[in-house]
Amino acid sequence: MNKAIRTMRVEEAVGQVLCHDVTRIVKGEMKGPQFRKGHIIREEDIPMLLSMGKEHVYIWEKPAGFLHEDEAAEALAVLCRGRNISRQGPKEGKIELFSQIDGLFEYDTDLLLAINEIEELAVTARHNYSPVKSGDKLAAMKAIPLVIAEEKLRRARTISGGKPFMHVRPYVLKSAAIITTGSELARGRITDTFTPVLAGKLEVYGIRLIKHSIVPDGTDHVAGAIAEARRENPDMILCTGGMSVDPDDKTPGAIKKSGASIVTYGVPVAPGLMFLLAYFDNGVPIMGVPGCVMFTSATVFDMILPVIAADRRMTRRDFTRMGAGGLCLSCPVCHYPVCPFGKGR
């Protein structure tokens, strides 16, 4: 028999690792494993084992410098589990994480990849920047073998800096102003069908529309409307219309004239290439929303709205990373967000 495996009296086996399944049979009720291989025997397990006629069990004596799979999962959970996240397990050596709130699930993807580069460790998660509901499963983690060298968990701790790197951000931006641009709209030649679409998307994240303006084309008209909207202190401002490169499309220039610092005008995401994001000095975001958002189910706006609602300040780098996975396949039936679109971040 393996030198690491030996027979031990049940009463003396607390804290030891069970090397085999222990089957319980109750007539008419069950026949199956009451304790599975790899289970760490606890004080409260002793009466059950004795009632099953097990006075001795085979146990595995853990060598110095090694961890049981449950202990390894616990160590990984400490590294992963951050704000607004609950946990379940370990069960069969795995711990799962769940959201405690409605919000934005975010983590450092490079750090996740670095931990998974350590052989025999596995951390799996739903996509970064996923909007989640309370109770949604977020991630799972375990060691692949029953026992693993403790040194590998130390490496994982070093990589993470010893701080949790997965969090759920609550949605904190709750009000918006929309500025609709277009002389054809301002003069009543056509009906505004864009604003109702945007209002519906905002409502999903608990954001209410507190001001709506329709203005003619022209830099001064749009910049003036932005200044007026800011007096209402909205948490965000959205500008629709005038976002292309046509001569009459002046919205990007108006946003710049309003004093906002532009993060990006143009993104590697289709649909949504002409999207603009900027911030005012007080942190309020202002967006130039391209026309595709009005008639396409999923665009860059749908990708970034939950991020903005959770008050995570976006950078140019955030947008450049969206190019991987940023091409919508225009499926006959749209299943977004349950699809590849926007999943490359």
VENKAVEN-V471935 format. One line per field, one symbol per residue. ss: DSSP state (2 for helix, 1 for strand, 0 for the rest). psi: psi as a letter, one per 20 degrees, with the letter a starting at -180 (. if undefined). A space follows every 50 residues. Layout:
ss=???
psi=???
This chain:
ss=00001111122200001100011111000111111000010022222222 20000111110000011122222222222210001111111001111110 00111110222222220000111110000111000011111110001112 22222222220000011111000011111110222200000002222222 22200001111111100022222222222200000111110000000000 22222220001111100001000001111000001111100222200002 222222222000000222222220001000000000000000000
psi=qphiprpqqghjjpirppjqqopppopigqorohpqpipoprgiiggggh hjjnhqqpqpopqpjqqqhghgggghhhhgobqkprqqaqpkjqpqqqpi rpaopqrohhgghhgiiopjqopqqrqqkppqqpiqpgrqqrqgrhqqph hhhhgghggijjqqjpqopqoipiqqppoppphhghjjhrqoigghgghh hhhhjkpqoippqpqrqpghgghhhggghhiilqhqpppqqkiajqhioj gghhgghiiqppgqopqlppqjhkqpprqrhjipqppooqhhhhjpgpah hhhighgghjkopqrhhhhhiihojjopjlqhppjpjmripjjj.
